[in-house]
Amino acid sequence: QGAQTATFDPSSPVSPTNQPFPDGDLRNWGNAVRIRHLGGFTSWYFHLQADSVGVNVGDVVEAGQPIALSGNTGRSSGAHLHYGIKKKTGPDTYVWVDPTDYFDVSQLTKWGCSQ
């Protein structure tokens, strides 16, 4: 796997250069981080704990590096991590894909997650 770059700073105001969600709407997702991967993929981490994000826009992160703590921000009824993967399908288009197609689900409990 190649290097990954954090591309969204949830502590900065939404602007034309810091707008990770459709229409810049952060209400539902709360604090979030998007990481760009080689091969046209982006991973998304939502509902992150306030002031817990440990990466900045443009940082190169390594697999396994902590990026933030799960939280209860945005439209959420309890602390959790909302995780997703998008795949690039065209010059400016991406689609959500099933994250379990890209890692071994049996490893979730190893990472402290529930299935």
N, C-alpha and C positions, 0 to 999 in steps of 0.2 A: 504494500500500500504506500502511496506517495504522501507527501506532506499535505496538511489540511490548513485552510486559512479561515479564521473567524472573520465574518463579514458584517456583523450587526452589533451595535453597541446599544443595549437596552436602556442605559442610563443617559443617553443623549436624546434630544428631541427628534421627532420624526421630521425629515427634510427630504428634498429631492435626492440627496445622496445617502440617506439613512432611512430607507423605506422598505422593510423586508416583507411586508404583508400586503395583500391586495388592498388598494386604497389607503394604505398606511394605518389600517384599523388595528389597534393593539388591545382593545377592550376585552375581547374574548380570550386572547392568548396570554396576556400578562407579560412579565419579563421573559425575554427569549434570546436565544443565540442561534445563528445559522452558520454552519461550517460548510465551506465548499471543498469538495473532494475531486481528485482526478477522475476522468471519465465522464464528466457531466452530471455528477450526483451532488446533492446537498443534503445534509442531515440537519434536522430542526429540533430544538429543545425548548419546550414551552412551560409556563407557570412557574418559572424559577424564583427562588427566594430573593426578596429584595436585597440589594447590595451584596449578593453572593457571587456574582459573575467574576471569574478570575482571568478572563481573556479580554483582549481589546481588538478593535477593528484592525485587520491586517496582520495579527499574530499568526505565526505558524504553530500549530499544535500537533502533538504526537498521540498516537493511539494509546488509550489508557490514561491520558492526562486529565485530571479533574478540570472541568470548565465552569461549573456552578453547582449550587445545591438545589434540589427539588423544593418546590414551595407551593403556595396557594394563592398566586396572583392571577389577575384576569378573572374570567368566568369559570370558577372552580369551587367545588364544595368541600375540598380537603386537599392536603398536601400530596402531591404526586408529580411525576415527570410525564409529560405528554411528548412522545418522541415520534418523529416521522422522517421519511426519506422521499425526496423528489428526484426524478430522473429527467434530464434535459432531452426533449423530443424535437426541438427545432431551435432556430436562432434565439428566440425570446420566449420559448414555451417549455414548461415543465409539467410533469404529472406526478401525483402521489403514487407511490408503489408500496407493496407490502414489505415492511422492514425485515420480517423474518426470512425473506428470500436472500438476505445478505449476511446473516450470522446464525450461529448454532443456538437455537432457542434453549437448549439444555444448559447453556452457560449463564442464563439470566440469574439464577439463584447464586451463582459464583460472584456476580457483580452486586449482590444485595437486592435484587429485584424479585418481585413475585410474578408468577406466570398468569 
